[in-house]
Structures are given as C-alpha cells and as structure tokens.
C-alpha cells in the first residue's frame, strides 16, 4: 500500500515494498518519460478500475507525479515517476536502514559492517 | 427574578444531593460511545442505530437531570430546548451547506477553469448549479446541494455526449433535492442507504436519456462501472 512501514520480506522483487499493481505501474513509469492513463492501463494490462485508485495512492505517497494536460475541450493526466528508479531505491534503503538502527542500535550497525566486509 | 448564577448553583447542588450523578454520567458516556461508533462504522444499519441511540441517551440524561431538579426546572428545560433547536437546525441546514465541506475536502475547483462548455450546458438546462472538478484518477460524479462534482479521472475518460448525460443525471438529483422528504433527509444525514435510492437513480437516468440520448448514457455507465 505504498507504505514502507509494511514491508513484506517474503515477497519477490519490488513487491516487498509495493503491492503487485503498484510495482507494475512504477515499473512502467520508470521505463517511460510521460504516460497517459490509457497508456498505463495498456502497458500494465491492468483494468482502469484497479489502476485509478492505485495511481491516486502513488501520487499521494509521492512516488508518481501527474500534471494536467489541457488541450481544447479535452483534459488528461500525464504521469511520470517522481524520481528515477535508483533514487527511489536509495530512499527506500535509507528508510529501512534508519528503522533498523532505530530499533536495534549497535547490533544493526555491527551487522552492516560485517556485511560490508564480506562484500 | 431569574438569575443564571442562582440557577446554576441550584443545578449543581440538586444533582449532587440527588445521587443521580453516576446515572447521568453513564448516560452521557454511553451517548459519547454511540457517537464514536456512528463515526467509525461503515454499516448503514449500525450508523442509523448508533445515531438514534446516542440521541435517546442524551435525552434520557436530560430527563434524569430534570428529575433531579427539585428546586427549579427552568434551566434544564432551557438546556433541553436549546439542544432540540440546535439539532433541528443542523438536520435542516447541513444538507444545504454540505457541498462547501465537500469542496474543501476534495480541494475542488470550478470546472470553468479547464473546460468552457459544461457550465453553458447547465444553464441550457435551466438550473443554477456549479460544476466542480477535483484531483483523482477514479472516475466519479456526484451532486450535493447546488454543486456537481466530477473527478478528473472521469473527465479524461468520457466523451462530450457521455459527460452531458452524466451532468444531466446529476442535475436531476439537484432539482429533486429541495423536495427531499424529512425521512429521506434523515437517512442521508446518518449516511445510511434507503431503499428507494435505486428508484431515484432510475428516474435520474430517464431524465438524462431524454436530454441527451440513451446510447451516450449507456456507454458512460459502462465506462464508469
């Protein structure tokens, strides 16, 4: 639900941090510059009824950005990813590390060192 | 001579002496609990019951106070009448100003900022109503008071004739809001569904069909649901 406080370690890939629909939408947004709503439903192959609410959530959570495109008597949303995939990965990593240090303090930091040395 | 200070003093001493204070406290606490349930629950039936329950508990608390008042009943009656006047005003008044709360909640903007024709279409139908749009990808349209709300998700999804059908549908609701019977108003106030809602939707659809056409209405419906 685009909430980093609900991380699911047993899931695969991005679905650890996003719901499956959110992950697919973000993937499509990272791969493209700007997308309209019909383009998103087409590329993700998810019906509008599921995409619409998810897009609202992604925008509210700050992962996606949308602007209004007014052409004549027709309006449409143009969606893009707020940050590149790398930057988003950065944000998520930092939040997870922060919460680990917050909870376990020294133990967490010692583990980071062990992890770092092993690499 | 009537003095509010004497009344209050008498009030406090009467209630303290009568040993009914715990009963009053429990009633008010339960009423508060009912209000909390009312605001939290999603089931229409529990909404209606909790609202009615909280009102009855408050009235029973007031009745207990009146019973406890041996020296003067004036103030209790005044408080009770004040409460009745206040709730009645809210029941009658809130539906007429509720759209302002909605405008704030949805951060809605007048549609004339992004589209020219919808306001003209409303005028053409001979109704005074303002159309607002709000930022959401979920296609939705609804009316409250003299305002129609359309989500941007709806605006980007439907064609002009389909949008006309949707606006006509909402206009029908606005026209028939003023003649809402008090019971229906209460059902709306407590956010509980009443059975004739489907019937209202059908009538609104019939109006939209007449103003625009059937195929536009049907394709709009297919797109939204």
Interface residues (C-beta under 8 A of the other chain):
Chain A: X36 X37 X48 X51 X52 X53 X55 X56 X59 X66 X68 X70 X73 X74 X75 X76 X77
Chain B: X114 X115 X116 X117 X136 X137 X138 X139 X152 X153 X155 X156 X157 X160
